């Protein structure tokens, strides 16, 4: 039995996301290289839109593979190093500086996860205290509002209990 259109879109979406993650490339970086906007890439990865064969070839060329690899769930995804080499070649051929592929901002969630794996939050702490601890431990300057935002989203919110400080209206964060 032939695959339905929605199955094909879903498979392409999964494969694109897998390639992008394997290459450690953001939707924004992929979009910039292809000359499209990030929401377009998000819509493709969500399986919400049909894309032309030309665009499929552009995406495949970005990763240095043939377009039909995205339709074959059995086809192995190349190693990260090979993908990155292909991507750098692609963006250079498009006359784009490959330096934009380097992340300009640190992955704050990684550092918060590292902190959550310590005993630091066994006692309740404010977002400002957590921000200061991240600066001291990892030399990462992160705003306390961003700390609160990250801690309030899955999967971290399931590991944290939020309470109110006795004085003021600040939240206190503690490991469950």
Backbone as a chain_set.jsonl record, in Angstrom:
{"seq": "XXXXXXXXXXXXXXXXXXXXXXXXXXXXXXXXXXXXXXXXXXXXXXXXXXXXXXXXXXXXXXXXXXXXXXXXXXXXXXXXXXXXXXXXXXXXXXXXXXXXXXXXXXXXXXXXXXXXXXXXXXXXXXXXXXXXXXXXXXXXXXXXXXXXXXXXXXXXXXXXXXXXXXXXXXXXXXXX", "coords": {"N": [[0.839, -1.18, 0.0], [0.542, 2.209, -0.806], [2.131, 5.099, 0.63], [0.297, 7.637, 2.314], [-0.31, 11.134, 1.566], [-0.093, 12.679, 3.884], [1.377, 10.969, 5.53], [3.805, 10.923, 4.163], [4.563, 13.626, 4.365], [4.83, 13.818, 7.121], [6.896, 11.987, 7.594], [8.973, 13.205, 6.163], [9.167, 15.542, 7.653], [9.995, 14.54, 10.166], [12.481, 13.474, 9.447], [13.869, 15.726, 8.493], [14.048, 17.235, 10.838], [15.588, 15.46, 12.357], [17.979, 15.384, 10.862], [18.729, 18.081, 11.101], [19.098, 18.328, 13.867], [21.11, 16.413, 14.241], [23.164, 17.667, 12.928], [23.469, 19.801, 14.536], [22.24, 22.32, 14.089], [20.337, 25.234, 14.121], [16.841, 26.015, 13.545], [16.639, 28.609, 12.68], [19.222, 29.125, 11.618], [19.259, 27.298, 9.491], [17.134, 28.31, 7.99], [18.142, 30.863, 7.306], [20.286, 30.177, 5.611], [18.895, 29.033, 3.516], [17.432, 31.092, 2.58], [14.916, 31.694, 3.565], [12.271, 32.202, 6.017], [12.411, 31.527, 9.553], [9.9, 30.531, 10.684], [8.864, 29.16, 8.502], [10.548, 26.92, 8.235], [9.935, 25.739, 10.68], [7.255, 25.092, 10.206], [7.53, 23.19, 8.178], [8.881, 21.189, 9.61], [6.893, 20.559, 11.36], [5.193, 19.237, 9.79], [3.192, 20.574, 8.47], [3.058, 21.858, 6.026], [3.275, 21.559, 2.445], [6.163, 21.172, 0.479], [8.053, 22.266, -2.349], [9.725, 20.253, -4.832], [12.055, 21.482, -5.612], [12.693, 22.983, -3.314], [13.048, 20.891, -1.537], [15.344, 19.769, -2.639], [17.118, 21.899, -2.23], [17.259, 21.898, 0.565], [18.315, 19.338, 1.016], [20.771, 19.64, -0.322], [21.944, 21.514, 1.36], [22.566, 19.897, 3.548], [24.252, 18.174, 2.29], [23.422, 15.818, 1.007], [21.419, 13.537, -1.029], [18.133, 14.415, -2.172], [16.206, 12.406, -1.832], [16.948, 10.982, 0.397], [15.707, 12.042, 2.58], [13.222, 10.987, 2.483], [13.481, 8.385, 3.062], [13.347, 6.438, 5.734], [15.119, 4.495, 6.466], [17.585, 5.187, 5.561], [20.796, 6.034, 6.577], [21.727, 8.717, 8.683], [24.243, 11.001, 8.028], [27.401, 11.385, 9.804], [27.912, 13.886, 12.353], [30.176, 15.537, 11.911], [30.607, 15.227, 9.16], [28.208, 16.247, 8.182], [28.376, 18.909, 9.09], [30.617, 19.786, 7.657], [29.619, 19.649, 5.04], [27.596, 21.534, 5.255], [28.997, 23.915, 5.765], [30.356, 24.122, 3.327], [28.15, 24.46, 1.645], [26.999, 26.929, 2.546], [29.101, 28.655, 2.024], [29.211, 28.435, -0.76], [26.887, 29.723, -1.32], [27.593, 32.232, -0.831], [27.577, 33.102, 1.805], [28.695, 33.974, 5.004], [30.129, 31.449, 6.875], [30.435, 31.736, 9.583], [28.138, 32.52, 10.861], [26.895, 30.254, 11.672], [27.843, 29.554, 14.097], [26.847, 29.556, 17.413], [25.584, 32.457, 18.85], [24.72, 32.903, 21.387], [24.954, 31.415, 24.592], [23.894, 28.083, 25.479], [21.691, 28.281, 27.693], [19.96, 26.559, 29.081], [21.377, 24.206, 29.318], [23.298, 24.819, 31.259], [21.702, 25.416, 33.434], [20.53, 22.928, 33.812], [22.806, 21.512, 34.578], [23.256, 22.727, 37.033], [20.934, 21.942, 38.352], [21.497, 19.314, 38.753], [23.104, 19.297, 40.914], [23.475, 19.84, 44.491], [22.661, 22.377, 44.987], [20.075, 23.555, 44.777], [18.693, 22.407, 46.867], [17.865, 23.842, 48.962], [15.498, 26.522, 49.084], [15.79, 29.006, 46.523], [16.12, 32.267, 45.096], [15.459, 33.523, 41.767], [17.384, 35.388, 41.118], [19.472, 34.682, 42.86], [20.074, 32.179, 41.784], [20.883, 32.948, 39.244], [23.199, 34.396, 39.916], [24.713, 32.295, 40.973], [25.095, 30.706, 38.709], [26.708, 32.406, 37.261], [28.985, 32.48, 38.903], [29.758, 29.72, 38.993], [29.856, 28.807, 36.291], [30.567, 30.904, 34.713], [28.583, 32.208, 33.278], [26.549, 34.686, 32.274], [23.363, 35.337, 32.988], [20.139, 36.62, 32.857], [17.894, 37.077, 35.601], [15.183, 36.899, 35.02], [15.173, 35.314, 32.775], [16.122, 32.95, 33.882], [13.939, 32.269, 35.53], [12.036, 31.85, 33.527], [13.087, 29.61, 32.142], [13.087, 27.688, 34.177], [10.391, 27.401, 34.537], [9.393, 25.895, 32.51], [8.768, 22.711, 30.893], [11.309, 20.218, 30.684], [12.057, 20.935, 33.194], [10.331, 22.148, 35.029], [9.019, 20.09, 36.253], [10.799, 19.162, 38.059], [11.082, 21.033, 39.97], [9.956, 22.905, 42.782], [7.92, 25.641, 43.269], [7.679, 28.442, 45.304], [6.505, 31.219, 47.316], [8.435, 33.947, 48.525], [8.824, 34.96, 51.943], [9.023, 37.695, 52.386], [8.344, 40.32, 50.171], [7.602, 39.809, 46.665], [8.816, 37.706, 45.388], [9.605, 34.677, 43.658], [10.556, 31.495, 44.935], [12.754, 28.874, 44.24], [13.068, 25.398, 44.387], [14.464, 22.128, 44.48], [12.472, 19.245, 43.859]], "CA": [[0.0, 0.0, 0.0], [1.335, 3.444, -0.919], [2.01, 6.05, 1.739], [-0.574, 8.784, 2.061], [0.419, 12.401, 1.529], [0.236, 13.133, 5.237], [2.466, 10.135, 6.03], [5.034, 11.38, 3.516], [4.932, 14.913, 4.982], [5.277, 13.549, 8.492], [8.21, 11.345, 7.531], [9.931, 14.235, 5.76], [9.315, 16.437, 8.805], [10.835, 13.859, 11.164], [13.84, 13.34, 8.934], [14.493, 17.045, 8.482], [14.386, 17.574, 12.228], [16.693, 14.584, 12.769], [19.197, 15.886, 10.201], [19.091, 19.372, 11.679], [19.628, 18.086, 15.209], [22.38, 15.695, 14.104], [24.162, 18.653, 12.508], [23.479, 20.854, 15.554], [21.91, 23.555, 13.38], [19.024, 25.74, 14.521], [15.897, 26.331, 12.466], [16.994, 29.942, 12.205], [20.402, 29.017, 10.765], [18.843, 26.633, 8.257], [16.313, 29.269, 7.243], [19.006, 31.904, 6.738], [21.04, 29.61, 4.493], [17.98, 28.74, 2.413], [16.778, 32.322, 2.157], [13.511, 31.679, 4.0], [12.112, 32.608, 7.413], [12.387, 30.418, 10.512], [8.59, 29.869, 10.811], [8.695, 28.252, 7.361], [11.231, 25.682, 8.618], [9.133, 25.143, 11.757], [6.054, 24.515, 9.596], [7.948, 21.959, 7.495], [9.177, 20.192, 10.642], [5.624, 20.173, 12.001], [4.409, 18.505, 8.797], [2.015, 21.38, 8.18], [3.026, 22.401, 4.67], [3.941, 20.862, 1.35], [7.224, 21.973, -0.112], [8.361, 21.865, -3.715], [10.903, 19.42, -5.013], [13.202, 22.398, -5.621], [13.046, 23.305, -1.929], [13.592, 19.658, -0.964], [16.722, 19.659, -3.112], [17.905, 22.922, -1.519], [17.483, 21.416, 1.939], [19.246, 18.21, 0.922], [22.088, 20.189, -0.663], [22.458, 22.137, 2.58], [23.134, 18.833, 4.372], [25.198, 17.401, 1.494], [22.87, 14.509, 0.653], [20.403, 13.545, -2.08], [16.81, 14.75, -1.637], [15.409, 11.225, -1.502], [17.329, 10.466, 1.714], [14.753, 12.534, 3.568], [12.013, 10.172, 2.383], [13.826, 7.016, 3.41], [13.693, 6.356, 7.16], [16.192, 3.51, 6.652], [18.861, 5.78, 5.162], [21.549, 6.539, 7.73], [22.073, 10.133, 8.705], [25.713, 11.109, 8.13], [27.992, 11.84, 11.067], [27.846, 15.324, 12.573], [31.309, 16.206, 11.275], [30.359, 15.24, 7.715], [27.115, 17.198, 7.943], [28.872, 20.273, 9.288], [31.493, 20.096, 6.529], [28.735, 19.903, 3.892], [26.871, 22.783, 5.507], [29.948, 25.02, 5.555], [30.549, 24.222, 1.868], [26.921, 24.995, 1.063], [26.822, 28.356, 2.834], [30.147, 29.384, 1.291], [28.796, 28.473, -2.164], [25.797, 30.69, -1.382], [28.228, 33.507, -0.488], [27.196, 33.44, 3.178], [29.783, 33.716, 5.937], [29.751, 30.316, 7.719], [30.538, 32.094, 10.991], [26.819, 32.695, 11.452], [26.466, 28.964, 12.205], [28.256, 29.464, 15.493], [25.829, 30.129, 18.283], [26.006, 33.701, 19.479], [24.323, 32.885, 22.787], [25.159, 30.104, 25.196], [22.715, 27.28, 25.754], [21.464, 28.473, 29.124], [19.298, 25.397, 29.687], [22.416, 23.23, 29.649], [23.923, 25.197, 32.52], [20.702, 25.261, 34.495], [20.438, 21.488, 34.06], [23.981, 21.133, 35.37], [23.019, 23.205, 38.395], [19.88, 21.105, 38.934], [22.088, 18.021, 39.108], [23.891, 19.47, 42.142], [22.654, 20.043, 45.69], [22.462, 23.808, 45.174], [18.659, 23.909, 44.963], [18.051, 21.645, 47.956], [17.183, 24.871, 49.747], [14.864, 27.471, 48.148], [16.612, 30.11, 46.043], [15.471, 33.185, 44.149], [16.027, 33.497, 40.414], [18.603, 36.198, 41.161], [20.515, 33.856, 43.481], [20.436, 31.154, 40.807], [21.632, 33.664, 38.212], [24.527, 34.675, 40.466], [25.427, 31.02, 41.096], [25.493, 30.323, 37.352], [27.833, 33.265, 36.913], [30.155, 32.041, 39.669], [30.174, 28.361, 38.65], [30.058, 28.523, 34.867], [30.891, 32.147, 34.019], [27.465, 32.46, 32.368], [25.708, 35.794, 32.71], [21.988, 35.129, 32.567], [19.195, 37.454, 33.579], [17.032, 36.306, 36.503], [13.903, 36.647, 34.34], [15.407, 34.154, 31.894], [16.205, 31.796, 34.775], [12.554, 31.935, 35.883], [11.386, 31.322, 32.331], [13.596, 28.261, 31.874], [12.64, 26.791, 35.245], [8.936, 27.237, 34.506], [9.026, 25.064, 31.363], [9.147, 21.301, 30.916], [11.08, 19.235, 31.73], [12.574, 21.42, 34.47], [9.265, 22.502, 35.979], [8.646, 18.88, 36.985], [11.831, 18.903, 39.067], [11.171, 22.221, 40.812], [8.804, 23.405, 43.535], [7.962, 27.098, 43.317], [6.941, 29.017, 46.434], [6.695, 32.664, 47.477], [9.278, 34.38, 49.632], [8.07, 35.587, 53.028], [9.042, 39.132, 52.145], [8.361, 40.652, 48.754], [6.796, 38.959, 45.803], [9.723, 36.87, 44.599], [9.459, 33.218, 43.704], [11.675, 30.694, 45.398], [12.829, 27.616, 43.483], [13.71, 24.316, 45.151], [14.291, 20.803, 43.878], [11.397, 18.426, 44.437]], "C": [[0.885, 1.245, 0.0], [1.116, 4.331, 0.289], [1.056, 7.162, 1.358], [0.275, 10.047, 2.072], [0.819, 12.838, 2.93], [1.337, 12.282, 5.857], [3.805, 10.587, 5.455], [5.496, 12.701, 4.12], [5.478, 14.694, 6.382], [6.667, 12.926, 8.51], [9.286, 12.354, 7.146], [10.205, 15.169, 6.934], [10.226, 15.817, 9.858], [12.291, 13.787, 10.709], [14.571, 14.687, 8.915], [14.929, 17.437, 9.887], [15.572, 16.737, 12.709], [18.012, 15.036, 12.141], [19.667, 17.172, 10.871], [19.701, 19.191, 13.065], [20.974, 17.374, 15.159], [23.501, 16.657, 13.727], [24.321, 19.776, 13.518], [23.296, 22.228, 14.91], [20.509, 23.975, 13.809], [18.136, 25.933, 13.296], [16.254, 27.678, 11.847], [18.204, 29.908, 11.263], [20.069, 28.35, 9.439], [18.056, 27.595, 7.384], [17.175, 30.331, 6.571], [19.757, 31.386, 5.518], [20.161, 29.36, 3.279], [17.254, 29.974, 1.9], [15.282, 32.338, 2.46], [13.458, 32.151, 5.447], [11.992, 31.381, 8.314], [11.006, 29.776, 10.658], [8.291, 28.904, 9.654], [9.338, 26.906, 7.678], [10.436, 24.974, 9.72], [7.884, 24.468, 11.195], [6.382, 23.229, 8.837], [8.159, 20.86, 8.528], [7.927, 19.747, 11.391], [4.746, 19.385, 11.037], [3.168, 19.252, 8.358], [1.934, 21.876, 6.748], [3.697, 21.45, 3.687], [5.042, 21.77, 0.838], [7.534, 21.415, -1.494], [9.585, 20.96, -3.744], [12.164, 20.284, -5.048], [13.65, 22.721, -4.199], [13.601, 22.07, -1.226], [15.044, 19.469, -1.388], [17.626, 20.686, -2.437], [18.255, 22.447, -0.113], [18.494, 20.272, 1.932], [20.654, 18.689, 0.6], [22.742, 20.851, 0.537], [23.175, 21.09, 3.438], [24.112, 17.93, 3.6], [24.731, 16.009, 1.138], [21.887, 14.661, -0.505], [19.03, 13.757, -1.457], [16.019, 13.528, -1.199], [15.817, 10.588, -0.17], [16.345, 10.901, 2.799], [13.455, 11.719, 3.558], [12.251, 8.734, 2.814], [14.249, 6.923, 4.877], [14.809, 5.35, 7.445], [17.561, 4.076, 6.295], [19.548, 6.387, 6.384], [21.827, 8.033, 7.583], [23.591, 10.225, 8.872], [26.156, 11.615, 9.503], [27.959, 13.363, 11.139], [28.961, 16.063, 11.84], [31.11, 16.305, 9.765], [29.259, 16.231, 7.364], [27.621, 18.63, 8.046], [29.788, 20.703, 8.137], [30.669, 20.43, 5.282], [28.015, 21.238, 4.035], [27.779, 23.984, 5.265], [30.195, 25.211, 4.063], [29.335, 24.86, 1.21], [26.811, 26.503, 1.302], [27.904, 29.192, 2.147], [29.78, 29.514, -0.177], [27.657, 29.476, -2.369], [26.288, 32.098, -1.048], [27.747, 34.04, 0.867], [28.391, 33.106, 4.067], [29.376, 32.569, 6.857], [29.855, 30.606, 9.217], [29.178, 32.251, 11.659], [26.3, 31.386, 12.047], [26.874, 28.777, 13.658], [27.22, 30.175, 16.345], [26.362, 31.388, 18.947], [25.664, 33.729, 20.972], [24.541, 31.492, 23.356], [23.824, 29.384, 25.39], [22.484, 27.316, 27.267], [20.848, 27.253, 29.782], [20.318, 24.344, 30.091], [23.021, 23.546, 31.014], [22.94, 25.109, 33.693], [20.525, 23.788, 34.826], [21.627, 20.995, 34.87], [23.794, 21.539, 36.829], [21.955, 22.357, 39.096], [20.406, 19.74, 39.358], [22.998, 18.105, 40.324], [22.926, 19.605, 43.321], [22.276, 21.505, 45.903], [21.002, 24.178, 45.454], [17.939, 23.001, 45.957], [17.367, 22.605, 48.934], [16.608, 25.894, 48.758], [15.785, 28.647, 47.821], [15.79, 30.992, 45.117], [16.138, 33.034, 42.78], [17.318, 34.301, 40.363], [19.754, 35.411, 41.787], [21.003, 32.777, 42.51], [21.282, 31.774, 39.702], [23.057, 33.945, 38.685], [25.36, 33.398, 40.586], [25.918, 30.538, 39.734], [26.701, 31.14, 36.892], [29.106, 32.792, 37.618], [30.666, 30.679, 39.205], [30.617, 28.207, 37.2], [30.421, 29.753, 34.04], [29.855, 32.471, 32.945], [26.614, 33.563, 32.964], [24.306, 35.624, 32.134], [21.072, 35.94, 33.458], [18.267, 36.583, 34.433], [15.66, 36.019, 35.883], [14.034, 35.427, 33.43], [15.509, 32.883, 32.717], [14.793, 31.339, 35.139], [11.825, 31.298, 34.714], [11.816, 29.881, 32.068], [13.092, 27.277, 32.926], [11.132, 26.534, 35.211], [8.464, 26.358, 33.346], [9.5, 23.625, 31.548], [10.516, 21.154, 30.27], [11.512, 19.716, 33.109], [11.476, 21.693, 35.483], [8.802, 21.299, 36.792], [9.641, 18.535, 38.079], [11.898, 19.987, 40.133], [9.845, 22.47, 41.536], [8.976, 24.913, 43.618], [7.113, 27.564, 44.488], [7.224, 30.514, 46.473], [7.585, 32.947, 48.671], [8.407, 35.052, 50.683], [7.964, 37.097, 52.834], [9.108, 39.38, 50.649], [7.509, 39.684, 47.948], [7.658, 38.088, 44.905], [9.396, 35.4, 44.745], [10.735, 32.615, 44.249], [11.612, 29.361, 44.677], [13.624, 26.611, 44.303], [13.48, 23.01, 44.428], [13.188, 20.046, 44.608], [11.999, 17.403, 45.333]], "O": [[1.87, 1.31, 0.736], [0.046, 4.317, 0.898], [1.015, 7.581, 0.202], [1.421, 10.041, 2.522], [1.935, 13.31, 3.143], [2.151, 12.794, 6.626], [4.811, 10.631, 6.162], [6.688, 12.885, 4.363], [6.468, 15.309, 6.778], [7.51, 13.285, 9.333], [10.374, 12.364, 7.723], [11.353, 15.542, 7.177], [11.121, 16.48, 10.382], [13.211, 14.012, 11.494], [15.744, 14.772, 9.278], [16.046, 17.913, 10.092], [16.46, 17.25, 13.39], [19.043, 15.068, 12.813], [20.85, 17.333, 11.172], [20.702, 19.827, 13.398], [21.875, 17.687, 15.936], [24.644, 16.487, 14.149], [25.211, 20.616, 13.376], [24.068, 23.158, 15.141], [19.597, 23.148, 13.852], [18.616, 26.005, 12.165], [16.176, 27.854, 10.632], [18.21, 30.581, 10.232], [20.538, 28.781, 8.386], [18.287, 27.681, 6.178], [16.965, 30.661, 5.403], [19.852, 32.079, 4.505], [20.623, 29.462, 2.142], [16.542, 29.908, 0.898], [14.488, 32.914, 1.716], [14.492, 32.465, 6.036], [11.526, 30.327, 7.882], [10.937, 28.551, 10.751], [7.543, 27.941, 9.825], [8.742, 25.86, 7.418], [10.284, 23.753, 9.692], [7.498, 23.394, 11.655], [5.595, 22.282, 8.854], [7.681, 19.739, 8.357], [7.911, 18.672, 11.99], [3.674, 18.916, 11.417], [2.194, 18.638, 7.921], [0.862, 22.274, 6.292], [4.563, 20.653, 4.049], [4.876, 22.988, 0.77], [7.304, 20.237, -1.768], [10.371, 20.916, -2.798], [13.219, 19.867, -4.57], [14.847, 22.734, -3.909], [14.518, 22.179, -0.412], [15.879, 19.054, -0.584], [18.772, 20.381, -2.106], [19.393, 22.576, 0.339], [19.417, 20.245, 2.746], [21.625, 18.203, 1.18], [23.956, 20.762, 0.714], [24.246, 21.351, 3.986], [24.724, 17.034, 4.181], [25.551, 15.104, 0.981], [21.561, 15.777, -0.91], [18.79, 13.324, -0.33], [15.224, 13.624, -0.264], [15.095, 9.732, 0.342], [16.173, 10.215, 3.806], [12.683, 11.762, 4.516], [11.305, 7.952, 2.917], [15.373, 7.283, 5.225], [15.381, 5.349, 8.535], [18.586, 3.513, 6.68], [18.944, 7.16, 7.128], [22.12, 8.528, 6.495], [24.157, 9.591, 9.763], [25.372, 12.196, 10.253], [27.977, 14.044, 10.113], [28.719, 17.098, 11.22], [31.405, 17.336, 9.161], [29.359, 16.963, 6.38], [27.328, 19.463, 7.188], [29.736, 21.851, 7.696], [30.982, 21.375, 4.558], [27.847, 21.976, 3.064], [27.371, 24.958, 4.632], [30.239, 26.345, 3.586], [29.473, 25.702, 0.322], [26.558, 27.265, 0.368], [27.642, 30.322, 1.734], [30.0, 30.562, -0.784], [27.487, 30.013, -3.463], [25.499, 33.041, -0.989], [27.541, 35.239, 1.051], [29.024, 32.064, 3.894], [28.373, 32.687, 7.561], [29.407, 29.801, 10.033], [29.067, 32.131, 12.88], [25.363, 31.403, 12.844], [26.314, 27.939, 14.365], [26.777, 31.275, 16.015], [27.446, 31.39, 19.531], [26.258, 34.495, 21.731], [24.33, 30.497, 22.662], [22.767, 30.012, 25.455], [23.012, 26.491, 28.014], [21.176, 26.94, 30.926], [20.139, 23.663, 31.101], [23.231, 22.647, 31.828], [23.325, 24.763, 34.81], [20.385, 23.431, 35.995], [21.471, 20.15, 35.752], [24.132, 20.786, 37.742], [22.062, 22.087, 40.292], [19.824, 19.087, 40.225], [23.596, 17.106, 40.725], [21.711, 19.496, 43.157], [21.636, 21.836, 46.9], [20.737, 25.039, 46.294], [16.719, 22.847, 45.894], [16.424, 22.236, 49.634], [17.19, 26.104, 47.693], [16.456, 29.204, 48.69], [14.877, 30.52, 44.44], [17.234, 32.487, 42.663], [18.247, 33.936, 39.643], [20.883, 35.468, 41.299], [22.2, 32.5, 42.427], [22.28, 31.193, 39.275], [24.012, 33.75, 37.933], [26.564, 33.411, 40.334], [27.029, 30.021, 39.619], [27.597, 30.627, 36.22], [30.171, 32.713, 37.005], [31.872, 30.496, 39.041], [31.625, 27.561, 36.913], [30.566, 29.668, 32.821], [30.189, 32.942, 31.858], [26.025, 33.396, 34.033], [24.101, 35.757, 30.928], [21.223, 35.941, 34.68], [17.901, 35.48, 34.029], [15.045, 34.999, 36.195], [13.117, 34.611, 33.331], [15.025, 31.835, 32.289], [14.487, 30.149, 35.062], [11.086, 30.328, 34.884], [10.973, 29.025, 31.799], [12.713, 26.154, 32.595], [10.654, 25.56, 35.791], [7.267, 26.104, 33.212], [10.477, 23.352, 32.246], [10.842, 21.927, 29.369], [11.354, 18.993, 34.093], [11.676, 21.486, 36.68], [8.258, 21.455, 37.885], [9.354, 17.701, 38.938], [12.671, 19.883, 41.085], [8.766, 22.272, 40.978], [10.041, 25.407, 43.99], [5.969, 27.137, 44.646], [8.084, 31.01, 45.746], [7.502, 32.274, 49.698], [7.376, 35.642, 50.36], [6.919, 37.691, 53.095], [9.859, 38.709, 49.941], [6.791, 38.851, 48.5], [7.266, 37.77, 43.782], [8.969, 34.938, 45.804], [11.833, 33.139, 44.058], [10.536, 28.784, 44.521], [14.69, 26.914, 44.838], [12.424, 22.802, 43.83], [13.004, 20.193, 45.816], [11.278, 16.602, 45.928]]}, "num_chains": 1, "name": "protein.A"}
